[in-house]
Every structure is written in structure tokens, then in C-alpha cells.
Amino acid sequence: MGNESKQTNSGKMASNCFILNRFACVPLSPMALAFMLLIYSFAYPTISSAQSLSASVNRNPVALGEQFQITFTLNGSGNTFTPPAMNEFLVLSGPNQSTSMQIVNGSFSQSVSYSYILQAKKTGTFKIGPGTVNSGGKIIQSNPITINVVAGSQSQGGQQQNNQGNISSGSVFIRVSVDKKSVYKGEAVVATFKLYTNVQVVNYSISKMPSYAGFWSQDMEMPKQMTLYNENVNGTPYQVGEIKKVVLYPQQSGILTIDQMAGECVARVRVNRNRSNNPFDIFNDPFFSDPFFGSGGVRDVPYAIKSDPVKITVKELPSGAPAGFNGAVGEFSLETLLDREKVKTNDAVNLRIKLTGRGNLKLIESPFSTIPEEFESYDPKVGDQISIGSRGATGTRTFEHLLIPRVPGNYQLGPIDFAYFNPETEAYVSLSSPPIKLEVEKGKGDTSPIVSSGGKSDFRIIGRDIKYIKASSGKIEKAHQRFFGTWYFYLLTLVPITAMIALAITKRKQIAMKSDAVGYKSRRANAMAIKRMKEAERNMMQGENGKFYEETGKAIWTYLSDRLRIPVSELSNEHVVAELKKAGATDSTADSFKLLLETCEFARFAGASPSTEPKLIYDQTIKLITDAEKELAS
């Protein structure tokens, strides 16, 4: 009989217990544990050093569809555990690694366990081969195990439970509820992932986050402490806690799937123990049911949990979209403001466009696209004041356009047209701002010889100054060398003419580049990504890891959208890999982008942190974008 003094599971709750049999233990208080270790240290001072790898299961035979646990235990030290093939069973969880210090027959030893939760898929007799561990260059094998799967019977309600404390198949599960199952493209869907249980759950962990192929997702903030409430499911009462809430915006029509969430919980159940004839089995004595030694007759059972996929029907938006529609779905209002109505050349003016309402705000781009050629413009600064609630995203998105007029004149900005689709009325709505007038005067020190007379290409020459001839009483003498007709006269004449021609060609190229919005974004994708990563770095330095991962994910998605010339709404993790490889990126770079996106998405869930530090994620993102630029440009 082995007595375990301390056990710590990776990623699980640490516990102190003495093993009663292979899969059950009695929790002990620290004082009781110290007392028992003291007794055993005097009675059995031997130290065990033998190394072995053994395999065991918690039940055999098993019923069809029933879950069971297989554990590979290494007594001693070793690394590189290789599990056997388990193709005849469905692997629900694992490997779950734990380390322990044990007192086995009076000898101290250290062991490492690798456990898996399996489910029988069909009846018959199946052999699970040996697992292996590399221990000091020596390969150690476990014993093979033969599993007999029988056609088991289930009690009413589809639940199974035996007197060894195995939880029933309907006691704990995850369910996904959505507020609507038929929506328009771009309309919000609120999905809630709930944990249902009618047994005591002492811990749970999520091993697989759901994927949202075809959706743009935004997580809702969840309370740090889960609140439980009662709910009746098919006549069975459950306690329910909300694990995750997310707002999804479908970006394509058709049947989309909210993928399953999977994980594992630890349920505490009572077990029936028979009194042993072994005189040393003191733990069956009623004395040890005293709270000093921990409560007897209970067992912590690992149990795999997962949700079922949910199908969402997404309808295409109606035809006949008005001008100014760029995919906005919801209900919005439009405001525009110019900070000044009269400026001088080369002075900056700020045009603010404010969209307020409810819908896919974070996917909306600035509706201001027609900028006069006589103005120098920059990418708008985007500001969000958006909250995510049960009705989706609500708030405001503001676009601030910095404009610098280079030529005097009277200009009209706008009108600015914006349109959206209202899914409640199933109709398009068009909004338009009044035209904004701006007077531009010639600035001080502006020596520009041209001025606009109203058109973009209609210019006239102004400012031909004549210097007065000053009379002199002095003697007029003939110059020794004339300037006109010399070689430097022609040189000085050609230089400004050449400069003006080069300036005109450069200006036309800039106008052509800006008119090609898609190509312009593609060329500036790297610079914009680095700019966004500076915001992510600021969040990281302030310890705001949630915002850091959100900004990093946005920087990667925007970079890929601009560089590959594909709208963000049409990108998914799988699409990214395919398009990057098509554009010339290596398999390693494409897969690294996919892994980074999944890492950022995972970290945004309920404040969870991945195993990788934010600083490493930041460095990897910068390096990956730099490498991608080299590969895509070659």
C-alpha cells in the first residue's frame, strides 16, 4: 500500500492527501500530514531509488460511451514521455501531468504521473501498448493494458454512477446559448458559455477555446468571481455559472458554426469504502474521519467537459445599398465638425467625424474619402468609446482628419455621406452631413507662385514684381564681363525649371497613389503596424495585459488586411495562412501568424494569460512583421 504525502497537479489545485487505493485519497490538514510523516519517518527511514514506469486504469471493463482514466506513473526521474497509440478511444483530456512525493512501504520516493481521460467508441477488446520514458539515456517501458468495452446500460436520464464515486454523464456539462440563431450579415449575436452542474465542482479549467470562423468577435467583460444561479433542464435542477460571453458579428452569409469549448473540471463526490482486514490500513478507522485528519468518504474526480457546436444562419444583406454604405449594420447617427472656418496656407485644420449608436462600430471606417488635391492629408486618428453589453457594441467612434491646405482659395468639404443597414426595420438608412466651407488665405512667408481659381488643375500666374530703377549721379561704366548668355546663366535658368517639373511629377504620383486606396494601404502596411504596436507596448509597460493582447491582435489583423489587400471581414486564421503562402510567405511565417493570432485571442478570454510573456509576444510580432515584409517584397 502506497501513502502519498504531497501531490501537486500542473495547472491544477495543490492538495495534501494520503492514498487509500490507486485512485482515491483522504484529504489531510497540514498538521495531520506533518504528524503522519513524522511517524513514518521514524518507522521507515529507507529511501527508494528504483525506477519504473507503470500503467493503470480506474475501471475495467468499461461501458460503451463511458469515460475512464488511464495513468502512466514514473517512479524516479526521467523525461520525454511518449504515450502509446490510443486510436480506438476518444481522447477527451490529457496529458495531465502531476508530480508527487510518496511514502511507499516506508520508503520515500518521487514520481511523475501522466493521465488521460478516454471514452470508449465501440464494444470489443482493445489493447493499449506501453508508454515510454527516457531516463538517463535508458528507455523505460510501461506494461500494456487490455481494455474490455461492453454494451453498458444507462439509468433514467442517461446518467451512470457507481459506488466508487464516478460522476454521471449528465452531471456536469457546458452549454452555449445565443440570443438569436438567424441574423443578417454584420448583425450582432451574443453567445454565452455556461457551466451546468448538480455535483460539487472544486475546480475547472478550459483547454480548448471556441473558434469563430466567419465571425468578428469581441469578448464581454466577466466578473472575477463566478455567480451561480439555479436552472431547470428537462426536469433536472442545476446550478449554472457563466464562463464566457462574446459578441459575434458574422462577416459572410450562409451557415456559420460557433465551435465547441472544451476543458476539464474536478468534481468532489462521495465514495463507499469497505473496512479492510489489513491491520495497517488505519485510514478506514472512524477516528480518521475527524476533521483534524480531513473528511473521509469523498473523492476528487477529474471529468472532461465540452459544449456542442451551435449553428447560426446568416442572411445576405438586401440589394440596392445606397451610396456611402461600407458595411455598417445597426443604428447610428452622424456628426461632423471643422475646428476652424478660416485658415492660412500650411496651417493645419482638423475635421472630426463622429458616429454614435449601436452595431458593428469597430468595423466601420471613415466615410470621408473625397479630399481636395490642394490639401495634404494623413490617415485619420480613430477614437473609440465603446462598451460591449447584452445588445452588442454601443457607443461612439470618432475619426479625426488632419488637413493642411497648401494653396489659397475657397473650398467646400463634403457633403459626407454615410449609410447603414438597420436589421430591425430590414431597411437601409442614408445620412448626409451639410457641406463644410473653408476659406484659405495666403500665409506669411508663402512664396508659392500659383493659386487655385476653383478647379483642381486650373492655375494662373501671379505676383510678377517690378523693381524700381534708382537714379544715380555716379558715372556709368561698362561691365568687364556680361552675365547674359554665359554657361552659368543657362545653368541657373534650367535648375528651377527642372525642379518645378520634378515637383509636378512627384505631386501627380502622390495623388495617383492616394487615389489607389488599396495599393496605398498595402504600401504603408508595415509602417501602420509598427505604429499600432507602439500603443500595444504602452499598454504592456503599464501592466494592462488585456489591452496589450487586444491591440497586438488588431495590429496583426490590420497589417494582414492591408498587406494582402483583403478586407478584415474576409480574413480568418485559416484564410490568413493560405493567402500568405499564395503571396510568397514561407510556411513557417504563415503558421507563426496563425499561432500569434490564436495566442492573442486566447489571452483576451476572461483575463486569462498564456504561458508566453507579453514581452516575448511583442518581440515575436515585430520580428514576424519584419520577416513577412522581406518575403512578400521578394
Backbone hydrogen bonds, N-H to C=O, Kabsch-Sander energy under -0.5 kcal/mol:
donor,donor_aa,acceptor,acceptor_aa,energy
3,N,103,I,-2.5
4,E,2,G,-0.5
5,S,101,M,-1.6
6,K,101,M,-1.4
7,Q,15,S,-1.7
8,T,99,T,-2.2
10,S,97,Q,-2.5
12,K,9,N,-1.8
15,S,7,Q,-1.9
18,F,26,V,-1.5
20,L,24,A,-2.5
21,N,24,A,-1.5
26,V,18,F,-2.0
28,L,16,N,-1.8
29,S,292,F,-0.7
33,L,29,S,-2.7
34,A,30,P,-2.3
35,F,31,M,-2.0
36,M,32,A,-2.4
37,L,33,L,-2.4
38,L,34,A,-2.0
39,I,35,F,-1.8
40,Y,36,M,-2.3
41,S,37,L,-2.4
42,F,38,L,-1.4
43,A,39,I,-1.9
44,Y,40,Y,-3.0
48,S,108,F,-2.5
52,S,75,N,-1.3
54,S,73,T,-2.4
56,S,71,T,-2.0
58,N,69,Q,-1.8
62,V,148,N,-2.1
64,L,150,V,-2.1
65,G,120,A,-1.3
66,E,63,A,-2.3
68,F,118,L,-2.4
70,I,116,Y,-2.1
71,T,56,S,-3.0
72,F,114,Y,-2.6
73,T,54,S,-2.9
73,T,71,T,-0.6
74,L,72,F,-0.5
74,L,112,V,-3.5
75,N,52,S,-2.9
75,N,73,T,-0.6
76,G,74,L,-0.9
76,G,110,Q,-2.0
79,N,134,N,-2.5
82,T,132,T,-2.8
89,F,86,M,-1.6
90,L,119,Q,-2.7
91,V,89,F,-0.6
92,L,90,L,-0.8
92,L,117,I,-2.6
93,S,117,I,-1.3
96,N,115,S,-2.4
97,Q,95,P,-0.7
98,S,113,S,-2.1
99,T,8,T,-2.0
100,S,111,S,-2.4
101,M,6,K,-1.7
102,Q,109,S,-3.3
103,I,3,N,-3.4
104,V,102,Q,-0.6
104,V,107,S,-3.0
105,N,1,M,-1.0
105,N,103,I,-0.7
107,S,104,V,-1.9
108,F,46,T,-1.5
109,S,102,Q,-2.1
111,S,100,S,-2.6
112,V,74,L,-2.3
113,S,98,S,-3.1
114,Y,72,F,-2.5
115,S,96,N,-1.8
116,Y,70,I,-2.4
117,I,93,S,-2.2
118,L,68,F,-3.0
118,L,116,Y,-0.6
119,Q,90,L,-1.4
120,A,66,E,-1.7
121,K,88,E,-0.9
124,G,149,V,-2.3
126,F,124,G,-0.5
126,F,147,I,-2.9
128,I,145,I,-3.5
129,G,127,K,-0.6
132,T,82,T,-2.2
133,V,140,I,-2.0
134,N,79,N,-2.3
135,S,133,V,-0.7
135,S,138,K,-3.4
136,G,134,N,-0.6
138,K,135,S,-1.5
140,I,133,V,-2.9
140,I,138,K,-0.6
142,S,131,G,-2.3
145,I,128,I,-2.6
147,I,126,F,-3.6
147,I,145,I,-0.5
149,V,124,G,-3.3
149,V,147,I,-0.7
150,V,62,V,-2.7
150,V,148,N,-0.6
152,G,150,V,-1.2
155,S,159,Q,-1.6
158,G,155,S,-1.8
165,G,162,N,-1.5
171,S,168,S,-1.5
173,F,196,Y,-2.1
174,I,306,K,-1.0
175,R,194,K,-2.3
177,S,175,R,-0.5
177,S,192,T,-2.5
179,D,190,V,-1.5
183,V,313,T,-2.5
185,K,315,K,-2.2
186,G,250,P,-1.7
187,E,184,Y,-2.3
189,V,248,L,-2.3
191,A,189,V,-0.6
191,A,246,V,-2.9
192,T,177,S,-2.9
193,F,244,K,-3.3
194,K,175,R,-2.8
194,K,192,T,-0.6
195,L,241,G,-3.2
196,Y,173,F,-3.1
196,Y,194,K,-0.6
197,T,239,Q,-1.8
198,N,171,S,-1.5
200,Q,268,R,-0.7
201,V,199,V,-0.6
202,V,200,Q,-0.6
202,V,266,V,-2.5
203,N,266,V,-1.0
205,S,264,E,-2.6
207,S,205,S,-0.6
207,S,262,A,-1.4
208,K,262,A,-2.4
215,F,212,Y,-2.3
216,W,249,Y,-2.2
217,S,215,F,-0.5
218,Q,247,V,-1.9
220,M,245,K,-2.8
226,M,224,K,-0.6
228,L,226,M,-0.5
229,Y,240,V,-1.9
231,E,238,Y,-2.3
233,V,231,E,-0.5
233,V,236,T,-2.9
234,N,232,N,-0.5
236,T,233,V,-1.9
238,Y,231,E,-2.5
239,Q,197,T,-2.9
240,V,229,Y,-3.3
241,G,195,L,-2.0
242,E,227,T,-0.5
243,I,193,F,-2.8
243,I,241,G,-0.5
244,K,193,F,-1.4
246,V,191,A,-2.5
247,V,218,Q,-2.8
248,L,189,V,-3.3
248,L,246,V,-0.5
249,Y,216,W,-2.7
251,Q,214,G,-3.3
252,Q,214,G,-0.5
254,G,314,V,-2.7
256,L,254,G,-0.7
256,L,312,I,-2.7
258,I,310,V,-3.1
259,D,211,S,-2.0
259,D,257,T,-0.8
262,A,208,K,-2.0
263,G,305,I,-2.8
264,E,205,S,-2.4
265,C,303,Y,-2.8
266,V,203,N,-3.2
267,A,265,C,-0.6
267,A,301,V,-2.7
268,R,200,Q,-2.9
269,V,267,A,-0.6
269,V,299,R,-2.8
271,V,297,G,-2.1
272,N,163,N,-2.3
273,R,271,V,-0.5
281,D,278,N,-1.6
282,I,280,F,-2.4
284,N,281,D,-1.3
285,D,282,I,-1.3
288,F,285,D,-1.8
289,S,286,P,-1.9
290,D,287,F,-1.3
293,F,290,D,-1.7
294,G,290,D,-0.5
294,G,291,P,-0.6
299,R,269,V,-2.8
301,V,267,A,-3.6
301,V,299,R,-0.6
303,Y,265,C,-2.7
305,I,263,G,-2.3
307,S,261,M,-2.3
310,V,258,I,-1.8
312,I,256,L,-3.2
313,T,181,K,-3.0
314,V,254,G,-3.2
314,V,312,I,-0.6
315,K,183,V,-3.4
315,K,313,T,-0.6
325,F,322,P,-1.3
326,N,324,G,-0.5
326,N,419,A,-0.6
330,G,421,F,-2.5
331,E,358,R,-2.6
333,S,356,T,-2.2
335,E,354,K,-2.1
337,L,352,R,-2.2
339,D,350,N,-2.1
343,V,439,E,-2.6
345,T,441,E,-2.4
346,N,405,P,-3.6
347,D,344,K,-1.8
349,V,403,L,-2.9
351,L,349,V,-0.5
351,L,401,H,-2.8
352,R,337,L,-3.3
352,R,350,N,-0.6
353,I,399,F,-2.9
354,K,335,E,-3.1
355,L,397,R,-2.6
356,T,333,S,-1.9
356,T,354,K,-0.5
357,G,395,G,-2.5
358,R,331,E,-2.4
359,G,393,A,-2.3
360,N,329,V,-1.6
361,L,359,G,-2.1
363,L,360,N,-1.5
364,I,361,L,-1.7
369,S,367,P,-0.8
371,I,369,S,-0.9
375,F,372,P,-1.6
376,E,404,I,-2.7
377,S,375,F,-0.5
378,Y,402,L,-0.9
381,K,400,E,-2.3
382,V,380,P,-0.6
383,G,398,T,-2.6
385,Q,396,T,-2.5
387,S,394,T,-2.9
389,G,387,S,-0.6
389,G,392,G,-2.6
392,G,389,G,-1.8
394,T,387,S,-2.4
395,G,357,G,-2.2
396,T,385,Q,-1.6
397,R,355,L,-2.5
398,T,383,G,-3.1
399,F,353,I,-2.9
400,E,381,K,-2.1
401,H,351,L,-3.3
401,H,399,F,-0.6
402,L,400,E,-0.6
403,L,349,V,-2.9
403,L,401,H,-0.6
404,I,376,E,-2.4
406,R,374,E,-2.7
407,V,374,E,-0.6
409,G,440,V,-2.5
411,Y,409,G,-0.5
411,Y,438,L,-3.0
413,L,436,I,-3.8
414,G,412,Q,-0.6
417,D,415,P,-0.6
418,F,431,L,-3.0
419,A,324,G,-1.7
420,Y,429,V,-2.3
421,F,328,A,-2.3
422,N,420,Y,-0.5
422,N,427,A,-2.8
426,E,422,N,-1.5
427,A,422,N,-1.3
429,V,420,Y,-3.0
431,L,418,F,-3.7
433,S,416,I,-2.2
436,I,413,L,-3.2
437,K,435,P,-0.5
438,L,411,Y,-2.6
439,E,341,E,-2.5
440,V,409,G,-2.9
440,V,438,L,-0.5
441,E,343,V,-2.8
441,E,439,E,-0.5
446,D,443,G,-1.8
447,T,445,G,-0.8
451,V,460,R,-0.7
452,S,408,P,-0.9
453,S,458,D,-1.3
459,F,457,S,-0.8
460,R,451,V,-0.9
462,I,449,P,-1.3
465,D,463,G,-1.0
470,K,468,Y,-0.6
471,A,469,I,-0.6
486,T,483,F,-1.7
490,Y,486,T,-1.6
491,L,487,W,-2.0
492,L,488,Y,-2.4
493,T,489,F,-1.3
494,L,490,Y,-2.3
495,V,491,L,-2.0
497,I,493,T,-0.9
498,T,494,L,-2.9
499,A,495,V,-2.4
500,M,496,P,-2.3
501,I,497,I,-2.1
502,A,498,T,-2.6
503,L,499,A,-2.4
504,A,500,M,-2.3
505,I,501,I,-2.3
506,T,502,A,-2.5
507,K,503,L,-2.5
508,R,504,A,-2.2
509,K,505,I,-2.1
510,Q,506,T,-2.3
511,I,507,K,-2.4
512,A,508,R,-2.5
513,M,509,K,-2.7
514,K,510,Q,-2.4
515,S,511,I,-1.9
516,D,512,A,-1.4
517,A,515,S,-1.5
520,Y,516,D,-2.8
521,K,517,A,-2.3
522,S,518,V,-2.1
523,R,519,G,-2.2
524,R,520,Y,-1.5
525,A,522,S,-0.9
528,M,524,R,-2.4
529,A,525,A,-2.2
530,I,526,N,-2.3
531,K,527,A,-1.9
532,R,528,M,-2.2
533,M,529,A,-2.2
534,K,530,I,-1.1
535,E,531,K,-0.8
536,A,532,R,-1.6
537,E,533,M,-2.5
538,R,534,K,-2.0
539,N,535,E,-2.0
540,M,536,A,-2.1
541,M,537,E,-2.6
542,Q,538,R,-1.4
543,G,540,M,-1.4
544,E,539,N,-2.5
545,N,543,G,-1.5
548,F,544,E,-2.1
549,Y,545,N,-2.6
550,E,546,G,-1.8
551,E,547,K,-2.8
552,T,548,F,-2.5
553,G,549,Y,-2.3
554,K,550,E,-2.2
555,A,551,E,-2.4
556,I,552,T,-2.2
557,W,553,G,-2.6
558,T,554,K,-2.7
559,Y,555,A,-2.3
560,L,556,I,-2.6
561,S,557,W,-2.4
562,D,558,T,-2.8
563,R,559,Y,-3.2
564,L,560,L,-2.3
565,R,561,S,-0.6
566,I,561,S,-1.9
570,E,567,P,-1.6
571,L,568,V,-1.7
576,V,572,S,-2.7
577,V,573,N,-1.6
578,A,574,E,-1.9
579,E,575,H,-2.7
580,L,576,V,-2.6
581,K,577,V,-2.0
582,K,578,A,-2.0
583,A,579,E,-1.9
584,G,580,L,-0.6
584,G,581,K,-0.9
585,A,580,L,-2.7
590,A,586,T,-2.3
591,D,587,D,-2.5
592,S,588,S,-2.1
593,F,589,T,-2.0
594,K,590,A,-1.8
595,L,591,D,-2.4
596,L,592,S,-2.5
597,L,593,F,-2.4
598,E,594,K,-2.1
599,T,595,L,-2.3
600,C,596,L,-2.4
601,E,597,L,-2.3
602,F,598,E,-2.4
603,A,599,T,-2.2
604,R,600,C,-1.2
605,F,602,F,-1.2
606,A,604,R,-0.6
607,G,604,R,-0.7
608,A,605,F,-3.0
617,I,613,E,-1.9
618,Y,614,P,-2.7
619,D,615,K,-2.3
620,Q,616,L,-2.6
621,T,617,I,-2.2
622,I,618,Y,-2.2
623,K,619,D,-2.4
624,L,620,Q,-2.6
625,I,621,T,-2.4
626,T,622,I,-2.1
627,D,623,K,-2.7
628,A,624,L,-2.5
629,E,625,I,-2.0
630,K,626,T,-1.5
631,E,627,D,-2.2
632,L,628,A,-3.0
633,A,629,E,-1.5
634,S,630,K,-1.0
